[in-house]
């Protein structure tokens, strides 16, 4: 249990490469995540429809339409 095998070395190397690799990969991933959250919040805020009440009433009575079929 105390020995380190080649698989463990590869896993540690991959994790170190991801965390400390070139061009700040973690910071770019976190920046992209923050941009996504901001655009999602902006989208939620922009989708609210503006409802204007004109004070008109709606006629909710049902109307019968004349039937063109000859069922009589």
Backbone as JSON Lines, residues from 0, in Angstrom:
{"i":0,"aa":"X","n":[0.82,-1.18,0.0],"ca":[0.0,0.0,0.0],"c":[0.87,1.25,0.0]}
{"i":1,"aa":"X","n":[2.08,1.15,0.4],"ca":[2.97,2.3,0.49],"c":[3.69,2.6,-0.81]}
{"i":2,"aa":"X","n":[3.66,1.69,-1.77],"ca":[4.4,1.93,-3.01],"c":[3.54,2.71,-4.01]}
{"i":3,"aa":"X","n":[4.23,3.48,-4.83],"ca":[3.54,4.29,-5.83],"c":[3.77,3.63,-7.19]}
{"i":4,"aa":"X","n":[2.68,3.28,-7.85],"ca":[2.77,2.62,-9.13],"c":[2.73,3.62,-10.28]}
{"i":5,"aa":"X","n":[2.92,3.12,-11.49],"ca":[2.92,4.01,-12.66],"c":[1.55,4.66,-12.92]}
{"i":6,"aa":"X","n":[0.49,3.97,-12.57],"ca":[-0.84,4.54,-12.77],"c":[-1.06,5.75,-11.86]}
{"i":7,"aa":"X","n":[-0.62,5.65,-10.61],"ca":[-0.76,6.77,-9.69],"c":[0.08,7.97,-10.14]}
{"i":8,"aa":"X","n":[1.26,7.72,-10.66],"ca":[2.11,8.8,-11.16],"c":[1.46,9.5,-12.35]}
{"i":9,"aa":"X","n":[0.85,8.73,-13.23],"ca":[0.17,9.31,-14.4],"c":[-1.01,10.16,-13.95]}
{"i":10,"aa":"X","n":[-1.79,9.67,-12.99],"ca":[-2.94,10.43,-12.5],"c":[-2.49,11.74,-11.86]}
{"i":11,"aa":"X","n":[-1.45,11.69,-11.04],"ca":[-0.94,12.9,-10.4],"c":[-0.4,13.87,-11.44]}
{"i":12,"aa":"X","n":[0.28,13.36,-12.45],"ca":[0.83,14.22,-13.51],"c":[-0.28,14.89,-14.3]}
{"i":13,"aa":"X","n":[-1.35,14.16,-14.6],"ca":[-2.48,14.74,-15.34],"c":[-3.16,15.82,-14.51]}
{"i":14,"aa":"X","n":[-3.37,15.56,-13.23],"ca":[-4.01,16.55,-12.36],"c":[-3.13,17.79,-12.24]}
{"i":15,"aa":"X","n":[-1.82,17.61,-12.08],"ca":[-0.9,18.74,-11.98],"c":[-0.88,19.53,-13.29]}
{"i":16,"aa":"X","n":[-0.94,18.84,-14.41],"ca":[-0.96,19.52,-15.71],"c":[-2.23,20.34,-15.89]}
{"i":17,"aa":"X","n":[-3.34,19.8,-15.44],"ca":[-4.6,20.54,-15.54],"c":[-4.58,21.76,-14.62]}
{"i":18,"aa":"X","n":[-4.13,21.58,-13.38],"ca":[-4.14,22.69,-12.42],"c":[-3.1,23.76,-12.74]}
{"i":19,"aa":"X","n":[-1.9,23.34,-13.09],"ca":[-0.81,24.29,-13.26],"c":[-0.32,24.37,-14.7]}
{"i":20,"aa":"X","n":[-1.09,23.83,-15.62],"ca":[-0.69,23.82,-17.02],"c":[-0.64,25.21,-17.63]}
{"i":21,"aa":"X","n":[-0.16,25.27,-18.84],"ca":[0.04,26.54,-19.53],"c":[-1.24,27.33,-19.75]}
{"i":22,"aa":"X","n":[-1.1,28.62,-19.81],"ca":[-2.15,29.59,-20.11],"c":[-3.28,29.6,-19.08]}
{"i":23,"aa":"X","n":[-3.07,29.21,-17.88],"ca":[-4.08,29.32,-16.82],"c":[-5.4,28.67,-17.18]}
{"i":24,"aa":"X","n":[-5.38,27.39,-17.4],"ca":[-6.59,26.69,-17.84],"c":[-7.72,26.78,-16.82]}
{"i":25,"aa":"X","n":[-7.39,26.68,-15.54],"ca":[-8.43,26.74,-14.51],"c":[-9.05,28.13,-14.48]}
{"i":26,"aa":"X","n":[-8.23,29.17,-14.59],"ca":[-8.78,30.52,-14.55],"c":[-9.64,30.79,-15.78]}
{"i":27,"aa":"X","n":[-9.26,30.25,-16.93],"ca":[-10.09,30.45,-18.12],"c":[-11.4,29.68,-18.02]}
{"i":28,"aa":"X","n":[-11.36,28.5,-17.43],"ca":[-12.59,27.72,-17.24],"c":[-13.52,28.44,-16.27]}
{"i":29,"aa":"X","n":[-12.96,28.97,-15.19],"ca":[-13.79,29.69,-14.22],"c":[-14.33,30.98,-14.81]}
{"i":30,"aa":"X","n":[-13.53,31.65,-15.65],"ca":[-14.0,32.86,-16.33],"c":[-15.14,32.57,-17.27]}
{"i":31,"aa":"X","n":[-15.02,31.47,-18.02],"ca":[-16.11,31.07,-18.92],"c":[-17.37,30.71,-18.14]}
{"i":32,"aa":"X","n":[-17.2,30.06,-17.0],"ca":[-18.34,29.72,-16.16],"c":[-19.03,30.99,-15.64]}
{"i":33,"aa":"X","n":[-18.24,31.97,-15.22],"ca":[-18.82,33.22,-14.73],"c":[-19.56,33.96,-15.85]}
{"i":34,"aa":"X","n":[-18.99,33.96,-17.05],"ca":[-19.67,34.6,-18.19],"c":[-20.99,33.91,-18.5]}
{"i":35,"aa":"X","n":[-21.0,32.59,-18.4],"ca":[-22.23,31.84,-18.65],"c":[-23.3,32.15,-17.63]}
{"i":36,"aa":"X","n":[-22.91,32.25,-16.37],"ca":[-23.88,32.57,-15.31],"c":[-24.43,33.98,-15.5]}
{"i":37,"aa":"X","n":[-23.54,34.93,-15.84],"ca":[-23.99,36.31,-16.06],"c":[-24.96,36.4,-17.22]}
{"i":38,"aa":"X","n":[-24.66,35.72,-18.32],"ca":[-25.56,35.78,-19.47],"c":[-26.89,35.08,-19.17]}
{"i":39,"aa":"X","n":[-26.86,34.02,-18.36],"ca":[-28.09,33.34,-17.96],"c":[-28.97,34.27,-17.12]}
{"i":40,"aa":"X","n":[-28.36,34.97,-16.17],"ca":[-29.13,35.91,-15.34],"c":[-29.68,37.05,-16.18]}
{"i":41,"aa":"X","n":[-28.88,37.54,-17.12],"ca":[-29.34,38.62,-17.99],"c":[-30.5,38.14,-18.85]}
{"i":42,"aa":"X","n":[-30.42,36.91,-19.33],"ca":[-31.51,36.34,-20.11],"c":[-32.79,36.2,-19.32]}
{"i":43,"aa":"X","n":[-32.67,35.81,-18.06],"ca":[-33.85,35.71,-17.21],"c":[-34.47,37.08,-16.98]}
{"i":44,"aa":"X","n":[-33.63,38.08,-16.82],"ca":[-34.11,39.43,-16.56],"c":[-34.77,40.02,-17.81]}
{"i":45,"aa":"X","n":[-34.25,39.73,-18.99],"ca":[-34.76,40.28,-20.24],"c":[-36.04,39.61,-20.71]}
{"i":46,"aa":"X","n":[-36.33,38.41,-20.26],"ca":[-37.49,37.67,-20.75],"c":[-38.8,38.07,-20.09]}
{"i":47,"aa":"X","n":[-38.77,38.93,-19.09],"ca":[-40.0,39.34,-18.41],"c":[-40.83,40.22,-19.34]}
{"i":48,"aa":"X","n":[-42.01,39.77,-19.73],"ca":[-42.83,40.61,-20.62],"c":[-43.45,41.77,-19.85]}
{"i":49,"aa":"X","n":[-43.56,42.88,-20.53],"ca":[-44.18,44.05,-19.92],"c":[-45.66,44.02,-20.28]}
{"i":50,"aa":"X","n":[-46.49,43.92,-19.27],"ca":[-47.93,43.83,-19.49],"c":[-48.54,45.18,-19.16]}
{"i":51,"aa":"X","n":[-49.2,45.75,-20.16],"ca":[-49.86,47.03,-19.94],"c":[-51.36,46.8,-19.86]}
{"i":52,"aa":"X","n":[-51.98,47.31,-18.83],"ca":[-53.42,47.17,-18.64],"c":[-54.1,48.36,-19.3]}
{"i":53,"aa":"X","n":[-54.87,48.1,-20.35],"ca":[-55.56,49.17,-21.07],"c":[-56.94,49.43,-20.5]}
{"i":54,"aa":"X","n":[-57.38,48.66,-19.55],"ca":[-58.68,48.86,-18.94],"c":[-59.83,48.32,-19.77]}
{"i":55,"aa":"X","n":[-59.55,47.51,-20.75],"ca":[-60.61,46.95,-21.59],"c":[-61.07,45.63,-21.0]}
{"i":56,"aa":"X","n":[-62.36,45.35,-21.16],"ca":[-62.88,44.07,-20.72],"c":[-62.92,43.12,-21.9]}
{"i":57,"aa":"X","n":[-62.85,41.87,-21.61],"ca":[-62.87,40.84,-22.64],"c":[-64.21,40.14,-22.59]}
{"i":58,"aa":"X","n":[-64.85,40.01,-23.74],"ca":[-66.12,39.32,-23.82],"c":[-65.84,37.82,-23.81]}
{"i":59,"aa":"X","n":[-66.23,37.16,-22.75],"ca":[-65.92,35.75,-22.6],"c":[-67.08,34.83,-22.92]}
{"i":60,"aa":"X","n":[-68.14,35.34,-23.55],"ca":[-69.28,34.48,-23.86],"c":[-68.98,33.66,-25.1]}
{"i":61,"aa":"X","n":[-69.48,32.45,-25.09],"ca":[-69.28,31.56,-26.22],"c":[-70.28,31.89,-27.31]}
{"i":62,"aa":"X","n":[-69.83,31.81,-28.53],"ca":[-70.71,32.08,-29.66],"c":[-70.89,30.81,-30.47]}
{"i":63,"aa":"X","n":[-72.09,30.62,-30.96],"ca":[-72.34,29.48,-31.83],"c":[-72.09,29.9,-33.26]}
{"i":64,"aa":"X","n":[-71.38,29.06,-33.95],"ca":[-71.14,29.33,-35.36],"c":[-72.17,28.56,-36.17]}
{"i":65,"aa":"X","n":[-72.55,29.13,-37.27],"ca":[-73.52,28.46,-38.13],"c":[-72.86,27.26,-38.78]}
{"i":66,"aa":"X","n":[-73.55,26.17,-38.74],"ca":[-73.02,24.95,-39.32],"c":[-73.4,24.89,-40.8]}
{"i":67,"aa":"X","n":[-72.46,24.5,-41.62],"ca":[-72.72,24.4,-43.06],"c":[-73.14,22.99,-43.46]}
{"i":68,"aa":"X","n":[-73.05,22.06,-42.54],"ca":[-73.43,20.69,-42.89],"c":[-74.94,20.53,-42.77]}
{"i":69,"aa":"X","n":[-75.48,19.62,-43.52],"ca":[-76.93,19.39,-43.51],"c":[-77.25,18.2,-42.62]}
{"i":70,"aa":"X","n":[-77.3,18.45,-41.32],"ca":[-77.59,17.38,-40.38],"c":[-79.07,17.31,-40.06]}
{"i":71,"aa":"X","n":[-79.89,18.26,-40.51],"ca":[-81.32,18.3,-40.19],"c":[-82.09,17.26,-40.92]}
